[in-house]
Amino acid sequence: MPLTTKKLAHMATLWKRSLANRQQTISLICKNSDGSTTTITKPAVWRVVDDADPVLPGITSAQADVIAMFMLTDISLAQLRSVTAMYPSSPQGSEPANRYRIVSLAPRGFPVGQDRIFVTLKRQR
């Protein structure tokens, strides 16, 4: 069975519905072109991956502390590239840090033009 535009729209609707109760509000600190910063809040799925304490000086973990997923309908890739730090507006559960820095951005999804961005984060010290 071919993948039609109607089927793609249906899959996108189901995907958004499945995210509805898993998202939380994330605060993003963005650097503007004039050097100033602004804070914006966007919904994202926020998953704490690593809570490796204690941290020894000079030794860092290669594993991500947090993986977040933003929908491209909520935030653009250009906005995410200007982010200097981010944190959950109201933390749910145990958070290994107060602020996080972006390690990598990975657009993913369907159709060919991606619909979401996976962000890998490390603690900001």
C-alpha positions in Angstrom: 0.0 0.0 0.0 1.5 3.3 -1.0 2.0 6.1 1.5 -0.4 8.8 0.5 -0.7 12.4 1.8 -3.9 11.4 3.7 -2.0 8.6 5.5 0.9 10.9 6.3 -1.5 13.5 7.8 -3.2 10.8 9.9 0.2 9.6 11.2 1.2 13.1 12.1 -2.1 13.6 14.0 -1.6 10.4 15.9 2.0 11.4 16.7 1.0 14.8 18.1 -1.8 13.2 20.2 0.7 10.7 21.7 3.0 13.6 22.7 0.2 15.7 24.4 0.7 14.3 27.9 4.4 13.7 27.7 5.5 17.3 27.1 6.6 19.8 29.6 7.6 23.5 29.4 11.3 24.1 28.8 12.9 27.5 29.2 15.5 28.4 26.6 18.1 31.2 26.9 18.8 32.5 23.4 21.6 34.8 22.4 20.5 37.7 20.1 22.5 39.1 17.3 23.3 42.3 19.4 24.8 40.1 22.2 21.9 40.3 24.5 19.9 37.3 25.7 16.2 36.5 25.8 14.4 33.6 27.6 11.6 31.8 25.7 9.5 28.8 26.8 8.6 26.0 24.5 7.0 22.6 25.0 9.3 19.5 24.7 9.6 15.9 25.7 12.4 16.0 28.4 14.1 12.8 29.4 16.9 12.6 32.0 19.3 10.0 30.9 22.3 10.2 33.2 22.5 11.2 36.9 26.1 10.1 37.5 27.2 11.6 40.8 29.8 12.4 42.2 31.7 14.1 39.4 35.5 14.0 39.7 37.5 17.0 38.5 38.9 16.5 35.0 36.8 13.5 34.2 33.7 13.9 32.1 31.1 11.4 30.9 30.5 11.0 27.2 26.9 10.0 27.8 24.2 12.7 27.5 22.6 13.9 30.7 19.3 14.8 29.0 17.7 14.1 25.7 14.9 16.5 24.6 12.6 16.4 21.6 11.1 19.6 20.2 8.5 19.7 17.4 9.4 22.0 14.5 5.9 23.5 14.7 6.9 24.9 18.1 10.5 26.0 17.5 12.8 26.5 14.5 16.2 25.0 14.0 17.6 28.6 13.8 16.1 29.4 17.2 17.7 26.2 18.7 21.1 27.1 17.3 21.0 30.4 19.2 20.3 28.7 22.5 23.1 29.0 25.1 21.4 27.1 27.9 18.1 25.4 28.7 16.3 24.0 31.7 12.8 22.7 32.6 10.5 25.5 33.9 9.1 23.3 36.6 11.4 20.3 37.1 9.6 16.9 37.4 11.5 14.5 39.6 15.3 14.4 40.0 17.3 16.7 37.8 21.1 16.3 37.7 21.6 20.1 37.1 19.9 23.5 37.0 21.0 24.4 33.5 22.1 22.4 30.4 24.0 23.2 27.3 23.4 21.7 23.8 25.8 19.1 22.6 24.0 18.1 19.4 20.9 18.8 17.3 19.4 16.0 15.1 16.4 16.7 12.9 14.3 13.6 12.5 10.8 12.5 11.4 8.5 12.2 8.4 7.8 13.1 5.7 11.0 14.0 4.0 11.0 17.5 5.6 11.6 16.6 9.2 9.0 17.4 11.9 11.0 17.2 15.1 14.4 17.8 16.5 16.3 15.6 19.0 18.6 17.6 21.3 21.4 16.1 23.3 22.3 18.1 26.5 25.0 18.0 29.1 25.1 19.8 32.4 26.3 23.3 32.4 28.9 23.7 35.2 
